[in-house]
Amino acid sequence: MTPLWHDGAVSALRYAGTPVVWRVADDRSTPRHAHASALLAHCADVPAATVRLARSAAGAPRVLSPPGWYIGFAGRGGWSLVGAATRPIAVDRETVDGAAALWDMLSATEVAALRALDSAEQPRAWLRRWTIKEAHAKLIGEPRRLAPETIETELLDPVRATATCEGRSHCWTRDTGEAIDTVALWEDDA
Protein backbone atom coordinates (compact mmCIF):
# COMPACT_ATOMS: atom_id res chain seq x y z
CA MET A 1 0.00 0.00 0.00
CA THR A 2 1.69 3.17 -1.19
CA PRO A 3 1.93 5.78 1.57
CA LEU A 4 0.55 9.29 1.25
CA TRP A 5 3.16 12.06 1.44
CA HIS A 6 1.63 15.18 2.98
CA ASP A 7 3.42 18.54 3.22
CA GLY A 8 0.58 20.87 4.17
CA ALA A 9 -1.31 21.61 7.36
CA VAL A 10 -2.53 18.47 9.09
CA SER A 11 -6.09 19.84 8.92
CA ALA A 12 -5.85 19.74 5.10
CA LEU A 13 -5.01 16.02 5.08
CA ARG A 14 -7.70 13.73 3.68
CA TYR A 15 -6.97 10.48 5.51
CA ALA A 16 -8.29 7.41 3.68
CA GLY A 17 -6.69 4.49 5.52
CA THR A 18 -3.32 4.74 3.79
CA PRO A 19 -0.10 5.12 5.78
CA VAL A 20 0.74 8.84 6.00
CA VAL A 21 4.10 10.60 6.07
CA TRP A 22 3.72 14.22 7.12
CA ARG A 23 6.59 16.65 6.52
CA VAL A 24 6.31 19.55 8.92
CA ALA A 25 8.61 22.52 9.53
CA ASP A 26 10.77 21.88 12.59
CA ASP A 27 12.30 24.90 14.26
CA ARG A 28 12.58 22.84 17.48
CA SER A 29 9.94 25.00 19.20
CA THR A 30 7.39 22.17 18.93
CA PRO A 31 8.43 18.68 20.04
CA ARG A 32 8.01 15.89 17.50
CA HIS A 33 5.60 14.08 19.78
CA ALA A 34 3.25 17.09 19.55
CA HIS A 35 3.29 16.78 15.75
CA ALA A 36 2.69 13.03 16.06
CA SER A 37 -0.22 13.63 18.43
CA ALA A 38 -1.79 16.10 15.99
CA LEU A 39 -1.40 13.68 13.08
CA LEU A 40 -2.75 10.70 15.02
CA ALA A 41 -5.70 12.69 16.35
CA HIS A 42 -6.56 13.80 12.83
CA CYS A 43 -6.19 10.36 11.21
CA ALA A 44 -7.92 8.43 14.02
CA ASP A 45 -10.57 11.14 14.43
CA VAL A 46 -10.02 11.45 18.17
CA PRO A 47 -9.31 14.48 20.39
CA ALA A 48 -5.57 15.29 20.56
CA ALA A 49 -5.78 15.15 24.36
CA THR A 50 -6.55 11.42 24.17
CA VAL A 51 -3.40 10.55 22.20
CA ARG A 52 -0.76 8.89 24.39
CA LEU A 53 2.76 8.14 23.19
CA ALA A 54 5.67 6.30 24.80
CA ARG A 55 9.07 4.85 23.94
CA SER A 56 10.14 1.22 23.92
CA ALA A 57 13.14 0.13 26.00
CA ALA A 58 15.25 0.67 22.84
CA GLY A 59 13.82 4.18 22.35
CA ALA A 60 11.41 3.43 19.49
CA PRO A 61 8.24 5.55 19.52
CA ARG A 62 5.06 3.72 20.47
CA VAL A 63 1.36 4.65 20.46
CA LEU A 64 -0.48 3.77 23.66
CA SER A 65 -3.70 5.48 22.59
CA PRO A 66 -5.55 5.34 20.26
CA PRO A 67 -5.07 1.56 20.01
CA GLY A 68 -4.00 -0.03 16.75
CA TRP A 69 -1.82 2.88 15.55
CA TYR A 70 1.92 3.13 14.88
CA ILE A 71 4.22 6.13 14.41
CA GLY A 72 7.72 6.93 13.23
CA PHE A 73 9.83 10.09 13.55
CA ALA A 74 12.78 11.58 11.71
CA GLY A 75 14.15 15.06 11.27
CA ARG A 76 16.92 16.96 9.52
CA GLY A 77 17.43 20.28 7.83
CA GLY A 78 14.63 22.19 9.54
CA TRP A 79 11.96 19.60 8.74
CA SER A 80 10.51 16.62 10.59
CA LEU A 81 8.80 13.58 9.16
CA VAL A 82 6.05 11.93 11.15
CA GLY A 83 4.73 8.63 9.86
CA ALA A 84 1.38 7.25 11.05
CA ALA A 85 -0.35 4.02 10.09
CA THR A 86 -2.44 1.17 11.41
CA ARG A 87 0.57 -1.09 10.81
CA PRO A 88 4.24 -0.73 11.82
CA ILE A 89 5.86 2.22 10.03
CA ALA A 90 9.28 3.87 10.12
CA VAL A 91 10.67 6.98 8.43
CA ASP A 92 14.06 8.55 7.83
CA ARG A 93 15.18 11.90 6.44
CA GLU A 94 18.72 12.90 5.48
CA THR A 95 19.85 16.19 4.00
CA VAL A 96 21.76 16.13 0.73
CA ASP A 97 25.28 17.36 1.31
CA GLY A 98 27.26 15.83 -1.55
CA ALA A 99 29.51 13.90 0.84
CA ALA A 100 31.25 10.87 -0.63
CA ALA A 101 29.68 7.44 -0.24
CA LEU A 102 30.66 5.47 2.86
CA TRP A 103 31.46 2.22 1.10
CA ASP A 104 31.91 0.15 4.27
CA MET A 105 28.23 0.74 5.15
CA LEU A 106 27.11 -1.13 2.01
CA SER A 107 26.85 -4.80 1.10
CA ALA A 108 28.97 -6.11 -1.78
CA THR A 109 25.92 -6.02 -4.09
CA GLU A 110 25.19 -2.40 -3.16
CA VAL A 111 28.84 -1.40 -3.70
CA ALA A 112 28.75 -2.92 -7.19
CA ALA A 113 25.51 -1.08 -8.03
CA LEU A 114 26.90 2.27 -6.83
CA ARG A 115 30.26 1.82 -8.58
CA ALA A 116 28.34 1.26 -11.85
CA LEU A 117 26.99 4.82 -11.61
CA ASP A 118 28.73 7.97 -12.76
CA SER A 119 30.86 9.30 -9.88
CA ALA A 120 28.76 12.48 -9.72
CA GLU A 121 25.62 10.39 -9.05
CA GLN A 122 27.15 8.22 -6.33
CA PRO A 123 26.74 10.51 -3.27
CA ARG A 124 23.00 11.01 -3.79
CA ALA A 125 22.48 7.33 -4.68
CA TRP A 126 24.39 6.32 -1.54
CA LEU A 127 22.26 8.67 0.57
CA ARG A 128 19.06 7.15 -0.82
CA ARG A 129 20.24 3.68 0.15
CA TRP A 130 21.29 5.01 3.56
CA THR A 131 17.79 6.37 4.30
CA ILE A 132 16.31 3.03 3.25
CA LYS A 133 18.67 1.20 5.64
CA GLU A 134 17.83 3.62 8.47
CA ALA A 135 14.07 3.35 7.97
CA HIS A 136 14.29 -0.47 7.82
CA ALA A 137 16.42 -0.60 10.98
CA LYS A 138 13.92 1.65 12.78
CA LEU A 139 11.13 -0.68 11.64
CA ILE A 140 12.93 -3.56 13.37
CA GLY A 141 12.82 -1.47 16.55
CA GLU A 142 16.46 -1.59 17.62
CA PRO A 143 18.40 0.16 14.87
CA ARG A 144 21.66 0.59 16.78
CA ARG A 145 22.27 -3.13 17.12
CA LEU A 146 22.36 -3.69 13.33
CA ALA A 147 25.46 -3.23 11.21
CA PRO A 148 24.40 -1.16 8.17
CA GLU A 149 26.10 -3.52 5.70
CA THR A 150 23.86 -6.39 6.91
CA ILE A 151 20.78 -4.56 5.60
CA GLU A 152 20.52 -5.36 1.89
CA THR A 153 18.68 -2.77 -0.20
CA GLU A 154 17.28 -3.22 -3.69
CA LEU A 155 16.14 -0.24 -5.73
CA LEU A 156 13.08 -1.13 -7.81
CA ASP A 157 12.60 2.25 -9.49
CA PRO A 158 13.24 5.94 -8.63
CA VAL A 159 10.71 5.75 -5.76
CA ARG A 160 10.27 2.14 -4.63
CA ALA A 161 12.80 -0.14 -2.96
CA THR A 162 13.08 -3.06 -0.56
CA ALA A 163 15.33 -3.74 2.40
CA THR A 164 16.12 -7.13 3.88
CA CYS A 165 17.52 -7.98 7.32
CA GLU A 166 15.49 -9.81 9.97
CA GLY A 167 12.52 -9.48 7.60
CA ARG A 168 11.78 -7.63 4.39
CA SER A 169 10.32 -4.16 4.10
CA HIS A 170 8.91 -2.18 1.22
CA CYS A 171 10.26 1.35 1.12
CA TRP A 172 9.33 4.51 -0.74
CA THR A 173 11.69 7.43 -1.11
CA ARG A 174 11.31 10.96 -2.37
CA ASP A 175 14.04 13.38 -3.23
CA THR A 176 12.94 16.90 -2.27
CA GLY A 177 16.11 18.47 -3.67
CA GLU A 178 17.58 19.34 -0.30
CA ALA A 179 16.83 15.98 1.36
CA ILE A 180 15.84 12.39 0.79
CA ASP A 181 12.82 11.12 2.72
CA THR A 182 12.03 7.43 3.14
CA VAL A 183 9.18 5.43 4.64
CA ALA A 184 9.30 1.68 5.35
CA LEU A 185 6.50 -0.85 5.95
CA TRP A 186 6.87 -4.60 6.47
CA GLU A 187 6.44 -6.62 3.28
CA ASP A 188 3.35 -8.42 4.57
CA ASP A 189 1.78 -5.02 5.35
CA ALA A 190 2.78 -3.17 2.18
Legacy VTK file of the C-alpha trace (Angstrom):
# vtk DataFile Version 3.0
C-alpha trace
ASCII
DATASET POLYDATA
POINTS 190 float
0.000 0.000 0.000
1.691 3.174 -1.193
1.932 5.785 1.569
0.545 9.288 1.249
3.163 12.062 1.441
1.633 15.185 2.976
3.415 18.539 3.221
0.577 20.865 4.172
-1.305 21.612 7.363
-2.533 18.471 9.090
-6.090 19.838 8.919
-5.854 19.736 5.096
-5.015 16.019 5.083
-7.703 13.728 3.677
-6.975 10.483 5.505
-8.293 7.410 3.675
-6.694 4.492 5.519
-3.317 4.744 3.785
-0.095 5.121 5.778
0.737 8.837 5.996
4.103 10.602 6.072
3.723 14.224 7.122
6.585 16.645 6.517
6.313 19.545 8.915
8.608 22.516 9.529
10.765 21.884 12.590
12.299 24.904 14.264
12.582 22.844 17.477
9.942 25.000 19.199
7.387 22.174 18.928
8.427 18.678 20.038
8.010 15.895 17.496
5.604 14.084 19.780
3.250 17.093 19.546
3.286 16.782 15.751
2.691 13.029 16.061
-0.224 13.633 18.433
-1.789 16.103 15.994
-1.398 13.684 13.077
-2.746 10.705 15.022
-5.700 12.694 16.351
-6.564 13.801 12.828
-6.187 10.363 11.208
-7.923 8.431 14.017
-10.569 11.142 14.430
-10.017 11.446 18.173
-9.306 14.480 20.387
-5.575 15.291 20.558
-5.775 15.153 24.361
-6.550 11.420 24.165
-3.402 10.554 22.201
-0.756 8.893 24.393
2.764 8.138 23.190
5.667 6.300 24.801
9.067 4.854 23.945
10.145 1.216 23.924
13.145 0.134 25.997
15.249 0.668 22.844
13.815 4.175 22.349
11.411 3.431 19.493
8.244 5.554 19.520
5.055 3.722 20.468
1.363 4.648 20.457
-0.483 3.769 23.660
-3.699 5.482 22.592
-5.549 5.338 20.260
-5.072 1.556 20.007
-3.999 -0.027 16.746
-1.824 2.879 15.553
1.924 3.128 14.882
4.216 6.126 14.408
7.717 6.929 13.227
9.827 10.086 13.545
12.783 11.579 11.710
14.149 15.061 11.269
16.921 16.962 9.524
17.430 20.278 7.831
14.630 22.189 9.538
11.959 19.596 8.744
10.509 16.619 10.589
8.805 13.580 9.165
6.050 11.933 11.148
4.732 8.628 9.859
1.382 7.255 11.053
-0.350 4.018 10.092
-2.440 1.168 11.407
0.574 -1.094 10.810
4.242 -0.725 11.822
5.858 2.216 10.028
9.278 3.869 10.121
10.671 6.978 8.435
14.057 8.548 7.829
15.184 11.897 6.436
18.718 12.903 5.483
19.849 16.191 3.999
21.758 16.126 0.731
25.281 17.359 1.310
27.259 15.832 -1.553
29.510 13.897 0.836
31.250 10.866 -0.627
29.680 7.440 -0.238
30.661 5.475 2.859
31.463 2.219 1.101
31.905 0.151 4.271
28.229 0.740 5.146
27.107 -1.134 2.013
26.848 -4.801 1.104
28.973 -6.110 -1.775
25.922 -6.018 -4.093
25.192 -2.400 -3.162
28.836 -1.397 -3.696
28.750 -2.919 -7.191
25.515 -1.079 -8.025
26.895 2.268 -6.833
30.258 1.820 -8.575
28.339 1.256 -11.850
26.989 4.823 -11.607
28.730 7.967 -12.763
30.855 9.298 -9.879
28.764 12.483 -9.721
25.621 10.395 -9.048
27.148 8.221 -6.330
26.739 10.508 -3.270
23.001 11.015 -3.792
22.484 7.325 -4.676
24.393 6.320 -1.536
22.256 8.673 0.566
19.057 7.149 -0.819
20.244 3.677 0.151
21.286 5.010 3.563
17.786 6.373 4.298
16.311 3.027 3.255
18.670 1.204 5.636
17.833 3.618 8.466
14.071 3.346 7.969
14.287 -0.467 7.818
16.422 -0.596 10.981
13.921 1.646 12.777
11.127 -0.685 11.640
12.927 -3.564 13.374
12.824 -1.470 16.545
16.463 -1.592 17.622
18.403 0.163 14.866
21.663 0.591 16.778
22.267 -3.134 17.120
22.363 -3.689 13.334
25.464 -3.232 11.214
24.399 -1.165 8.169
26.102 -3.520 5.703
23.859 -6.388 6.907
20.777 -4.562 5.599
20.519 -5.357 1.891
18.678 -2.775 -0.204
17.279 -3.220 -3.693
16.145 -0.238 -5.734
13.084 -1.135 -7.815
12.597 2.255 -9.490
13.239 5.938 -8.632
10.709 5.754 -5.764
10.269 2.142 -4.626
12.805 -0.136 -2.958
13.079 -3.064 -0.564
15.326 -3.744 2.404
16.118 -7.134 3.881
17.515 -7.977 7.324
15.487 -9.806 9.969
12.522 -9.477 7.603
11.782 -7.630 4.388
10.317 -4.156 4.096
8.907 -2.183 1.219
10.256 1.346 1.120
9.329 4.505 -0.741
11.693 7.434 -1.114
11.308 10.955 -2.365
14.039 13.382 -3.229
12.944 16.899 -2.271
16.111 18.466 -3.675
17.580 19.342 -0.299
16.830 15.983 1.363
15.844 12.390 0.787
12.820 11.122 2.718
12.035 7.427 3.140
9.177 5.431 4.640
9.301 1.680 5.352
6.504 -0.854 5.947
6.874 -4.598 6.472
6.441 -6.617 3.284
3.347 -8.421 4.570
1.780 -5.024 5.353
2.776 -3.167 2.179
LINES 1 191
190 0 1 2 3 4 5 6 7 8 9 10 11 12 13 14 15 16 17 18 19 20 21 22 23 24 25 26 27 28 29 30 31 32 33 34 35 36 37 38 39 40 41 42 43 44 45 46 47 48 49 50 51 52 53 54 55 56 57 58 59 60 61 62 63 64 65 66 67 68 69 70 71 72 73 74 75 76 77 78 79 80 81 82 83 84 85 86 87 88 89 90 91 92 93 94 95 96 97 98 99 100 101 102 103 104 105 106 107 108 109 110 111 112 113 114 115 116 117 118 119 120 121 122 123 124 125 126 127 128 129 130 131 132 133 134 135 136 137 138 139 140 141 142 143 144 145 146 147 148 149 150 151 152 153 154 155 156 157 158 159 160 161 162 163 164 165 166 167 168 169 170 171 172 173 174 175 176 177 178 179 180 181 182 183 184 185 186 187 188 189
